[in-house]
Amino acid sequence: MAKAAKKTTAKKDVKETNLVRRVTKRAANKNINAFKSGDTVNVYVKVKEGEKERVQLYKGVVTKIQGNGVARSFTVRKISAGVGVERTFPFVSPALDRVELVAHGKVRRSKLYFLRDLDGKAAKITSELASTKDQAAAAE
């Protein structure tokens, strides 16, 4: 009789796991092109001011991509008025309108924290401009 009880709890655990997976699974945003750390991207963010909503551009270098599933996010760093500004965006955020790849960066690591200590030309990453052909292929 004890064996029968174990089997039913095992089936229950599988059902709960599937339920969690179904709840946390969310459709990927189709307007986000594939990119990686070191790439320069244009992030279009929906900003609500009063009753009006507009789209604001945030352009910078992707310093890290972290997490997986619903909790996946990426951080973009830009220099604004001589000060480095980093902003983290969740991939499944309704505030994200779209993300466009501007340039492919040539980097050797996935987390680019060292950029925080650099300024001027030293903070530049060797890159190649992304062609429209690359963007069209990534969208498909």
N, C-alpha and C positions, 0 to 999 in steps of 0.2 A: 504494500500500500504506500510505503514511503517513496518508492520509485515513481509511482504514478503522480505524486504531488510534485516531485522535482521536474518531471516532463512538462506539466502545465505551467509552472513558473517560468521555465525556459521559453516556452512559446509566448508567454505574456511579455517577457523581456524583449523578444524579437519584435512584437507588435509595437511596444513603446518606442523602441529604437526607430522603427519605420515612421511612427507618428512624429517623432522629433525631427527626423530627416525631412519629412514632408512639410512640416511647419517652417523649418529654417531654410528650406530650399526656396529660392526666389529667382524669378526670371532675371537673367543678366541684362544690363543696360545695353541696348543695341548701338547706342551712340558713343560708346567708348572703344576707340581703336586700341589694338595691342601695343603696349609699350613696356619698357623695362627701366631699371635704374640707370641714371645718367642721361636719359633722353630728355630733350626739351619739349614741353607740351604746352598747348593752350587749353586751359580748363575754363569752360563757360559755366558760371554759377548763377542760379536764379536767386535774385535778391528782391525781397519784398519791402517796399517803403510805403507805409500807410496802406492804402488800398491798391496801389499800383505794383506791378511786378515787372522787373526788367532782368536782362541777362548781362552779367559783368564778366569781363575777361580777366583771368589770372594766369600769367605766363611765367614759366620758370622751369627749373631742372628737377626731375624726379630724384629725390635723395633716397627714398626707400619704398618698398612695397612689402606689406606685412599681413599676416593672418591668412585665413582661408574661409571659404564659404561666405556666409552673410557678414562675418566680421572682417572681411578683407578690406584693406584701406591702403592709400598711398599718400606720400608726403611730397609736396612741391615747394622748392625754395626759390625765392627771387630777391633781388636787391631793390629796395624802394627808398629813395632819398638817402642813399649811402648806408642804409641799415638792412641787414639780412632779415627776411621775413619768411617763416616756414608755416605752411598750412596743410593740415591733414584732411583728406577727403575719403569718405567711405565709398566703395564702389557701388553700393545699392542705395545711395542717398537720392531722395526725390529732388534735392536742391541742385544736383548735377544735371545740366542740360546736355552737354557733350564734352568730349575730350579729343583734341586733335593732336597728332604727332607732328612736330615741327622739324626736329633734327634727331638723328640717332647719335648717342654719345658713346665714345669708346672708353669704357671703364673696366677695371679688373675685379671689382667687388660689388656686392649687392647693396650694402649700406654705406652711403657716402657722407658719414658724419665729419670727415676731415675737412669738408668744404666750409664748415662753420668757422674754422680757425684761419682760413685763407681769405685774402681780399685782392681786388684788382685783377691783373692778368693771371696771377697764380691760381685763382679760383675758376679759371676757364677750363672747360672739358673739350678735348678734341672731338669734333663731331662732323657728321655728314648731313647735309640737308635731306629731309625725307621727300621723295618725289610724290606726285599725285598718284602715280601708278602703285606705289607701296601702300598708300592710304586706301585706294580702291580695293586692293587685294586683302588688306586687313579687315575691311568692312564686310567682305563676303564670308 
